[in-house]
Amino acid sequence: MAMIPIAKPMLDEREVEAVRRVVLSGWVTQGPEVATFENEFATFVGADHACAVSNCTTALHLALKVVGVGPGDEVVTVSHSFIATANAVRYCGAVPVFVDIEENGFNIDPDRIEAAITPKTKAILCVHQFGMPCDLEKIVAIGQKHSIPVVEDAACASGSEILWQGNWEKIGKPHGDVACFSFHPRKLLTTGDGGMLTTANADYDAKFRLWRQHGMSVTDAVRHGSKQVIFESYPELGYNYRMTDMQAAIGRVQLARLPDLIEARRRMAELYRKGLAEIPGVEAPGEPPWARTNWQSYCVRLAEGLDQLQVMQTLLDRGVSTRRGIMNSHREPAYADPSTHRVSGSLENSVAAQERCIVLPLFAQMTEADVATVLDELRQACRLPTRERPVAAAE
């Protein structure tokens, strides 16, 4: 039996030809392809500015830095996310303050944010987990009430939409101060690796462009095209956070594919929803009426009586790849030192999501037969008697 993978990027000769064109042009680092990709991405999401960088983690670092997060500050966010979310806060010398997620969802619970705010709070960092938009209307209102910037970790949310003041708008417009995207191969739109920052603030965008290239006052492209000799300067500390033209060329092809990829994933997700209604003990993810997710991942919740590890291993043995529910940073050894973070209230929903949820395969190339196979194997796995769990590593 062929393995059904958890994810599979959609790449073919169009991406190959795009890279070939760039390679033969002789300009392969950050250059004209990056600039065009930025313009096309900004147009797609409806943002005034889009700045390409090396990955979403670097995007988060620059976003937090630009809104003023520095040593000793606090950023209200979730532990229930890939560790890069919390790590980006620490890169700034700041402390992530973890609040819980919604009981029946995977995003930050807006009703818990204000209790976590202190005079040290310099930003709210929300995550559109699995591509499902957060309740931005509530989160942005809290930020405005307390004069705290809102940064969106939109790593998974390329193409997702939110109903905003009566209109459907793309995540990344942005609705907060800055939105950060990932183009990792697990994402719908991939450049191999890469990231993007979108904002309505021209000053922020100028800072991103300065910082991503070592703080260089004049870009390579400007110097290359100048009829006069230009000496650049380095007015402040910067980083090597650039995207290459080869990556951007792939990104442009991927961006053109994105609407079709989302349509295919939403079709597969609907098949999952209908099929899961007939499997006792497995709860399908919901979609609020004000959100249209890209279904970057399809995460189901297991009933208390089902053993997560056993279900996953049984599926793997039967040729179906899955992943555990999203990690919690506060449970990782890198956050064992209490000084690395602060917890606001209980994180019981976050922990339960990690321990009781599994991510099922979902990718645009899936067929109805693939979905039916996953559902059949999941149904069988959930009927097995619970076995004793192995002793887990200390958390």
PyMOL commands that set and color helices and strands:
alter all, ss='L'
color gray80, all
select helices_A, chain A and resi 13-25+32-45+56-66+84-91+110-116+129-131+136-146+202-211+220-225+245-276+308-317+329-331+333-335+338-340+348-356+368-381
alter helices_A, ss='H'
color red, helices_A
select strands_A, chain A and resi 49-53+74-78+95-99+121-127+150-153+161-164+167-170+178-182+195-199+282-283+291-292+298-302+323-324+342-343+357-360
alter strands_A, ss='S'
color yellow, strands_A
deselect
rebuild
show_as cartoon
